[in-house]
């Protein structure tokens, strides 16, 4: 592992710094928005603006890179993002914040595409899994660390926004000063939604609902805390627990999913998520109960993202996986745009604790649909499924495609090892992939 990290340490440091800045700004929106008197609906629109920009960035950044190169695109997006972060306290109007969030979402998505292209180019077939795992951990650690930095200043002033801008600005230095050559960036055009649904109904519907859950947690969590009167320190701890749960529970859930029917794992994880959010709704304003609910809800959300990707790949041919990955990222983004809008409207009309109720209902919908899909066909044997890798929802299609390719390689290698003693018996099994809907 040390040899793997020695070649990508600068990229990982840059990613951690970017996530520190971006993670601070996500929570700051809710904190400062509450101070400015923005309504839950206004903050929901501001939150959705980020994901509109994120989807646009994933779509257009590859063509920008092909026209002017990785370094120029990376530097330009970083500059715009830094400028956007420092502009929030200067333009404290909902419409201005929505535009700034759209800009930052676009830039952040482009930064991911560029950085992940470099990471993918720096890895080999043997190291790709470890490189991607290190990248995912770096992202999550950065977001969690950002919540601690929020306690170093007053959200009513410009200090924390300036700090986030500085972190993003300096994050590009280790990356741009160490990357020697520009890799190829080819993001496959996303699979049409109809074809994606035909290939994996559960993957398509599930990841759309999960996009709503993730965006509500990450974007509206601080809004919820502000509306119920949490202190800034309590809100930052609350958001940190959402991502800490993901960091702790990702591996054990993935390990289980490689050994049993993934639909059953999706159902169980969704049920736990629904119950934990229901607990948060019933518990009232007790901070300990809210932290427990956040840890469990966040701990179910991120693994579900990787589960849907792996489950969809299980029922597709290897050549269809890149397009399917792009389609799933796009579908997730659509859910991420709609989720905060629905939650903000509900919180505005029925009170801040509706935050938990909407999340619980979304998890329950995923669980019920997974249960329904299990009645439509028999389980796929574990020997015919791809390996699970802990992809996080903040990645671009570049990392998702790379993770899918790695999962196929691992599954094929494992299958070849298992059939080797049989001197080629059942050879057809080693290369066969199911094509029927999940």
N, C-alpha and C positions, 0 to 999 in steps of 0.2 A: 504493500500500500504506500510506503514511503516513496518508492521509485515512481509510482503513479502521480503522487501529489507534487513531486519535485518539478514536474514539467508544467503544472497548471496552477501552482500556488498563487501566482500574481492574479490570474483570472478569478480565482476563488476569493481572494482578498477584495478585489474590486466588486465582486458580486455582494459580499457581505456589507460593504460600505454603501452600495446602492440600495440594498434592502433596509439598511438602517435609516437612510433618508426617506425612502418611500414608505416604510412602515410607520415612521413618525408622522408623516403627512396624512396617512389614512386615519389615524386616531385623532390627530389635531383637527381634522375637519369637523368631527362630532363635538369635540371640546369647544373649539372657538365658535362653531356655529351656534351652540347653545348659549354661549356668552353674548353673541350678537343678536340673539332672539329669533333665529331662523326656525321655522316650523319643521315638524317631522317630514311633511310632504316636500318642502323645499330641499331639505337635506337628502331626501331619497332621490330627487331629481339630480342633485349634485353628484351623489354616489353613482348613479347609473351613467352619468356622463363619462366617468373614467372607463367603464367597460365598453361604451360605444367607441371611444378612442382606442382602446386596447384591440378591439376587433379590427378596426381600420388599419392600425399599425401592422398587425400580423399580415394583413392582405397586401399592403403597399410597400412595406420596407424592403422585401426581396428585390423588387424592380428598382428601387432607389439604389440599392447596393450594386446591382449590375451596371447601373449608369455611372456612378461616381466612386464606387469602392467602399470597402468596409470602414476604413479609418475615418474618412470624411463623414459618412453617415453617422458613425458612432459619436464622433466629436460634436456634430451639429445637433443631434438629438439630446446629447448630454447638456449642451448649452441651453437649449430651449427648455429642457426639464428643470434645470437649476433656476432659470429665470422665472419659470412658472411658479415654482415653490416659494420664491421670495416675494411674489406679487400678491399672494393671498391676503396678507394683512394690509396691503395698500388698496385693495379693491373689495371691500367687505359688502358685496351685494350678491344675492343668490345667482343672478344671471351671469355675473362675472366669474364666480366660482365654478359654475357649470362649464363655462368655456375653458377655464384653466384646467379643470379636471379632465376634460376631453383632450386637451393638449398633452397633459402629463401621461394620460393613458396611452395615447399614440406613441409618445416618446419612449415610454417604458416598454411597450411591446416591441418597438424597433430595437431597443437596447438588448432585450432578451434574444431576439432573432440573431443579432450580430454576435453577442457573446457566446451563445450556444453553438453557432457555426464554428467559432474558434475552438471551443471545447470539443466538439465532435471531430474536428480535424486533428486535434492533438491526441486523440485516443485511437486505439487499435481494437480489433475484434476481441482481444484478450482483456483489455483494460476498460472497455466502454462501460460496462456495468458499474465498476468502481468509480469511474469518473462521473457518471450520472448521479450515483448515490452521493458522492461528495458535493456535487453541485446542488442537489435537492436539500441536503443538510445545511449547506451554507445559506441558502435562501431562508430556510425556516429559522435558523439561529439569528440571522440578521433581523428578521421581523420581530422575534422575541426580544432581542437586545434593544431594538428601537423603543419598546415600551418603557424600558428602564431609563432611557435618555430623556423621556418626556418629563421626568421628575426633576430635571436640572433647571427648569425655567418656568415662567408663568405663561400659560396659553393665552392670556389676555393681551400679552405684548407680542412683539415681532421676533423675540429671541429664538424661540423654538423653530419657527419657519426659516429663519436665517441659518440656524444650525443644520436643518435638513438640507437646505440648499448647498451649504458648504460640504457636507458629507457626499452628496451626489457629485459635486464638482471635483473633489479630490479622488473619487472612486475610479475615475477614468485614467488617472496617471499610471498606476501599476499595470493596467491592461495595455494601454497604448505604448508604453515604454518597453514592454517585453515581448509583445506579439510581433513575430518577424515577418510572417507572410500572410496574405489574405486567402482564406479558404474559399471553396466553392459554396455558394448559397443557393440551393434549389429546393424551394418549398413546393410540394406537389399541390395542385389545385384540389380544394376540398371535394369530397364525394357529395353529389346531390343528396338532399335530405331524404328523398323518397327511396333512393338506392340504399342509403345508410339504414333507414328503418327496415327495409326489406331484408338486409343482411343481419341486423341485430335490433329487433324492436326494443328489448330491455336496455341495451346500451344507449340507444337514441333518446328514449323517453327519460330514462334514469339520469343521464348526464345533463339533460335540460333542467330537470327539477333540482339536481345537485348544484347547477350554476346559480339558481335562485337562492339556495341555502348558503352557499359560500359567500356570495356577494352581500347577502343580508348580514351574515355574521361579521365579515371583515369591514363592511362599510357602515352598517347601521348599529353595530355593537356599541360604539362610543356614543352614538346618538341616544340609544336606550339608557346608557349609564348617566348621561347628562340630564335626561328628562326625569330620572328618578332621584336625582340629587346626589349621585356618587361624587366623591372628590376626584381630582385629576389622578392622584396616586391609585385610587381604587379602580378607576376606569382603565388605566394602563395595565394594571395587574389582571383585570378581567380579560382584556384583549390578549395579553400574553398567555393566559391559560388556554384560550382557544387554540393557539398554535403549539403550545407545549403538549397538549393532548395528541395532536397530530404527530409530533416528533417521537413521542413515547410509544404510541399504539400502531404506528405504520408497519413496523416489521412483523410483530406477532400476527396481525391480521393478514398480511401478505403471505406469511408462512403457512397459515391455515388454508388460504385460498388456493395454494398449489396442490393441496391434497384432498380437497372435497369439492363438491359441486359449487361453483362460484355463485350461482344464483342463490343457493342456500346461505352463503356467507353474506351476500348483498342484502338478503332479507333480514338476517340476524343483526347486521351492523345498522341497518336502517331502523329496526325496531328499537335498538338501544339508543340511537340518536333521538327518536321520537319520544321515548320515555324520559331521557335526560332533559329534553326541552320542556316536556310537560312538568317535570319536577321544578325547573326554573320558573315556570309560570305559576305553579301552586305555591312555591316557597316564599313568594313575596320579596321584600327588600333585604333579606338577610345576606350579607356579603359572602359568608362561607358557603351557603347553599348555591349562590349564583356562581361562585368560582368552581364548585364541583360540577355544576351543570355545564359551564363553559368548557371545562376540561374534557368532559365526556362527549359533548356535542362536536367540538372541534376535532377530538380524537377519532370520531366516526366520519367526518366530512372528507378529509384529505385521503384516507385510505379508500373511500368509496370512489373517488375520482380514478385512482389507479385500477381499482377493481373493474370499473366500467370499460376502461381502455383494454385491459387484459381479456375481459369477457368477450368484447366485440372482436378482438383479434382471433380468438379461439374459433370463430365461425367464418373466417375469411381466408382467402388465399394470400400468400405472402406478397404477391404483386398488388393486391388491393389495399394492403394495410396503410401505406403512406397517405393515400387519398382518404381512407376512412379516418385516420388520425386527425387530418385537417378538418374533416366534417364534424368529428366529435368536439374538437376545440371550438369550432364555430357555433355548434349547438349549445355548448356550455356557455359561451359568451352571450347568446340570446337569452338564456335563462338568467344570466348575471345582470343583464340590463333590466329585465322585467321584475325580478325578485325584489330589489329595494323599492321599486315604485309601489308594488302591492303592499309591502310591509309598511312603508311610510304612510300610505293612505289608511291602512288599518290602525296604525299607532295614532294617527291624527284623530280618527273617529272614535276609537275604543280604548285609548290609553296606551302608555308605553309598554306594558307587559304583554300586549298583543304581539310584540316582537317574538316572544317564546312560542306563542300559540301558532303563529304562521310557520315558524321553523318546524314545530312538531307535526303539523299537518303535512308539510312538504316531505319530511322523512317518512311519515305514515303512507303517503301516496307512493313513494318509491317501494316501500315494503310490500304493499298490496299488489302493485304491478309485478314485482318479482315473484310473488306467490302465484299470481295468475299465470305467468310465463312458465313456471315449473309444472303446471298442469297441461301445458300444450305439447311437450315433448320430453323424452327421457333425458337423463343427465349425460353429458359428454364425459367419457372416461378421463381421469386425471392424466393418463399417459398421452392423451391427444391434445392437451392444452399447452399454451405457451407459459413461460415463466413470468411471474409477477415482478414488477419493479416499481419502487415507490415514487412515481411521478407526482409532483405537486401541482395544484391548479394554476399557479402563477407562471408556469412555463409556456413557451411559444410552441408552434407546430414543429419547429426544428428539433427540440428535445424530445417531443412526443414521438416523432418519427424515428429518431435514433433509439429511443427506449423500445419501441415496437420491434425494430430490427434486431436489437440485442436479445429480446425475449424469444424471438423465433430461433435465433442461433443457439441459445441455451437449450431450448426444448428439443431441437433437432439433435444436438450433441448428446443430450441425455437419452433420447430414444435410440440413437445408434449404439450407445454403450450398453443399453439393455438388451438389444437384439443381437449383439455381436456373438455371444455364446451359442446362438441358434443357427450359426452358419448361414445366415441370410433368410431363414424361415420368416414367413409373413412379411416379406420385404415391402409389400405394398402399403403396410401400415405405417412405415417410417416416413413416407412422404405424403400421406393422405391427410388432407385437412377438410373438416366438415364445411359444407356450403349452405346447409339449411338454416332458417332463421332461428335465433336463440329465443 
